Amino acid sequence: MAKLKIMDERKRKEVERICSQSDELKELQKRIMAAYQNKERAAQITEKQYRQQVNLEQDTQIDKIMLRTKEIQDQIHRESEEARKQDRLSNKANIQ
């Protein structure tokens, strides 16, 4: 059992030594690191775009609600003005 651990440790060190001396492997490690960084950046960009889309949709909903509220208020105002107009006409007719 101990011999296996020693052999495994020797193999690991040998692989580590070879990797540290190989320019090709160093270049591959750089490429791998760059790929991981690019993947992370892409995920961050995607997340940012998603948040922007959600915010845009929320703003659109708020705008729709505000517009509908304004339309209702305008309708109430018109109806109120029409009722006052009718009252004035009715009072004018009663006076004559």
C-alpha positions in Angstrom: 0.0 0.0 0.0 2.8 2.4 0.9 4.7 1.5 -2.2 1.6 2.4 -4.3 1.4 5.8 -2.6 5.1 6.4 -3.2 4.8 5.3 -6.9 1.7 7.6 -7.3 3.5 10.5 -5.8 6.6 9.9 -8.0 4.3 9.8 -11.1 2.6 13.0 -10.0 5.9 14.8 -9.5 7.2 13.5 -12.8 4.1 14.7 -14.6 4.4 18.1 -12.8 8.1 18.4 -13.8 7.3 17.5 -17.4 4.5 20.0 -17.5 6.6 22.8 -16.0 9.3 22.2 -18.6 7.2 21.9 -21.7 6.6 25.1 -23.6 3.8 23.5 -25.5 2.0 22.5 -22.3 2.6 26.0 -20.8 1.0 27.5 -24.0 -2.0 25.1 -23.7 -2.4 26.1 -20.0 -2.5 29.7 -21.1 -5.1 28.9 -23.7 -7.2 27.0 -21.2 -7.0 29.9 -18.8 -8.0 32.4 -21.5 -10.9 30.1 -22.5 -12.1 30.0 -18.9 -11.9 33.8 -18.7 -13.7 34.2 -21.9 -16.4 31.8 -20.8 -16.8 33.8 -17.5 -16.9 37.1 -19.4 -19.6 35.7 -21.7 -21.6 34.5 -18.8 -21.4 38.0 -17.2 -22.4 39.7 -20.4 -25.4 37.3 -20.8 -26.4 38.0 -17.2 -26.1 41.8 -17.8 -28.2 41.5 -20.9 -30.8 39.5 -19.1 -31.1 42.0 -16.3 -31.4 44.8 -18.8 -34.2 43.0 -20.6 -36.0 42.3 -17.3 -35.7 46.0 -16.4 -36.9 47.1 -19.8 -39.9 44.8 -19.5 -40.7 46.2 -16.0 -40.4 49.8 -17.2 -42.7 49.0 -20.1 -45.3 47.5 -17.7 -45.0 50.6 -15.5 -45.4 52.9 -18.5 -48.5 51.0 -19.6 -50.0 51.2 -16.1 -49.2 54.9 -15.9 -50.8 55.5 -19.4 -53.9 53.6 -18.5 -54.2 55.5 -15.2 -53.9 58.8 -17.1 -56.5 57.7 -19.6 -58.9 56.8 -16.7 -58.2 60.2 -15.1 -58.9 62.0 -18.3 -62.1 60.1 -18.8 -63.3 60.9 -15.3 -62.4 64.6 -15.9 -64.3 64.7 -19.2 -67.4 63.0 -17.5 -67.2 65.5 -14.7 -67.0 68.4 -17.1 -69.9 67.0 -19.1 -72.0 66.6 -15.9 -71.2 70.3 -14.9 -72.2 71.4 -18.4 -75.4 69.5 -18.1 -76.1 71.0 -14.7 -75.5 74.5 -16.0 -77.8 73.9 -18.9 -80.4 72.5 -16.6 -80.1 75.5 -14.2 -80.2 77.9 -17.1 -83.4 76.2 -18.4 -85.0 76.4 -15.0 -84.1 80.1 -14.6 -85.7 81.0 -18.0 
